[in-house]
């Protein structure tokens, strides 16, 4: 049989009563956030806006950077992605940053990788999630202020990062 104590004063509450109260508050906060969250719309235009938000109006040329992603993947949950930039990586000429964008995920700005002449080479490998078949774009920012890009179309047969139930 459980002891009953007055719940009017928190200092006299049992540990069990305190944990129940904390659970109710946490559950209420979680319910509020679930109710108010809406999926973002993912379009090629949102990717282009994200790119312009990072590089401004600077011209982007094709070349010097290689985006290596499988063209066909069975599962969008963990897709291997590798980016490398052809650069001597010296004090005079090096890669500052590499930005990766995607076309149809809720967040088009995937990642930024920072480099310096001490990096030795401008290459990075990671895994990403993709919601659907889409285009990936990698943009390299060099020390001379120029931007170079590469893009790959990826076909995903089992999607991840879904915006809304299908």
C-alpha positions in Angstrom: 0.0 0.0 0.0 1.4 3.4 -1.0 1.8 6.2 1.4 -0.2 9.3 0.7 1.4 12.7 1.3 0.0 16.1 0.6 1.2 17.3 -2.8 0.9 20.9 -1.9 4.5 21.2 -0.8 7.3 19.9 -3.0 9.8 19.6 -0.2 7.6 16.9 1.4 6.9 15.0 -1.8 8.3 11.5 -2.1 10.8 10.7 -4.8 8.2 8.8 -6.7 5.8 11.8 -6.6 8.5 14.1 -7.8 9.5 11.8 -10.7 5.8 11.5 -11.7 5.5 15.3 -11.7 8.7 15.7 -13.8 7.4 13.1 -16.2 4.1 14.9 -16.7 5.9 18.2 -17.4 8.3 16.6 -19.8 5.5 14.8 -21.6 3.6 18.0 -21.9 6.5 19.8 -23.4 7.1 16.9 -25.8 3.4 16.9 -26.8 3.6 20.7 -27.5 6.7 20.3 -29.7 5.1 17.4 -31.7 2.0 19.4 -32.3 3.8 22.6 -33.5 6.5 21.0 -35.7 5.8 21.2 -39.5 7.9 19.7 -42.2 9.9 22.1 -44.4 9.3 22.0 -48.1 12.3 20.6 -49.9 12.8 21.7 -53.5 15.7 22.4 -55.9 15.0 26.1 -55.4 15.6 25.8 -51.6 19.0 24.2 -52.4 19.8 27.0 -54.7 18.9 29.6 -52.1 21.0 27.7 -49.5 24.0 27.8 -51.9 23.6 31.5 -52.6 23.3 32.1 -48.8 26.7 30.6 -48.4 28.6 31.9 -51.4 26.7 35.0 -52.2 26.7 36.1 -55.9 30.2 34.7 -56.6 30.5 32.8 -59.8 30.8 29.0 -59.5 32.9 27.1 -62.0 32.9 23.3 -62.7 36.0 21.4 -62.0 38.8 21.0 -59.4 36.5 19.2 -57.0 35.2 15.6 -57.2 32.1 14.4 -55.4 32.2 10.6 -55.1 28.8 9.1 -54.3 27.2 5.9 -55.6 24.8 6.7 -58.3 22.3 4.0 -57.1 21.9 3.2 -53.4 19.5 0.7 -51.9 19.0 2.4 -48.6 19.0 6.2 -48.0 20.0 5.9 -44.3 23.8 5.7 -44.7 25.2 6.7 -48.0 29.0 7.0 -48.3 30.1 10.3 -49.6 33.7 11.4 -50.4 34.8 14.9 -51.6 38.3 15.7 -52.8 39.7 18.9 -54.3 42.7 19.2 -56.6 44.9 21.7 -54.8 48.6 21.9 -53.8 47.6 22.9 -50.3 50.4 25.4 -49.8 50.3 28.8 -48.1 49.8 30.4 -51.5 47.1 28.1 -52.8 44.8 26.0 -50.7 41.2 24.9 -50.1 39.5 26.9 -47.4 36.1 25.1 -47.2 34.0 22.5 -48.9 30.2 22.8 -48.7 27.8 20.0 -49.5 24.2 20.6 -50.4 21.3 18.3 -51.4 18.1 18.9 -53.3 15.2 17.2 -51.6 16.0 16.8 -47.9 14.3 19.0 -45.3 17.7 20.7 -44.7 19.5 21.4 -48.0 22.7 22.5 -46.3 24.4 19.2 -45.4 27.8 20.1 -44.2 30.9 22.4 -44.3 34.4 21.1 -44.0 37.2 23.5 -43.1 40.8 23.1 -44.4 44.1 24.9 -44.2 47.5 24.5 -45.7 48.3 22.2 -42.8 45.6 19.8 -43.8 48.0 18.2 -46.3 45.2 17.4 -48.8 41.7 18.5 -49.3 39.7 15.2 -49.0 36.9 14.2 -46.6 34.7 11.1 -46.4 31.5 10.7 -44.4 28.0 9.2 -44.6 24.8 11.1 -45.2 21.0 10.4 -45.2 18.9 11.1 -48.2 15.1 11.4 -48.3 14.7 10.5 -51.9 16.5 10.3 -55.3 18.1 13.7 -55.8 21.0 15.8 -56.8 24.0 16.4 -54.5 26.2 19.4 -55.0 29.7 20.0 -53.5 31.3 23.5 -53.7 34.9 24.2 -52.9 36.0 27.6 -51.8 39.7 28.2 -52.6 42.1 30.7 -50.9 42.0 32.9 -54.0 38.3 33.4 -53.5 37.1 31.3 -56.4 34.4 28.6 -56.1 34.4 25.3 -57.9 31.6 22.7 -58.0 30.7 19.2 -58.8 27.3 17.5 -58.7 26.0 13.9 -58.7 22.5 12.6 -59.2 21.7 9.8 -56.7 18.9 7.3 -57.1 17.6 6.0 -53.7 15.4 3.0 -53.7 14.5 3.1 -49.9 14.2 6.6 -48.6 15.3 8.1 -45.2 14.6 11.5 -43.7 11.0 11.5 -44.9 9.2 14.8 -44.5 5.7 13.3 -44.1 4.3 9.8 -44.1 3.7 8.2 -47.5 
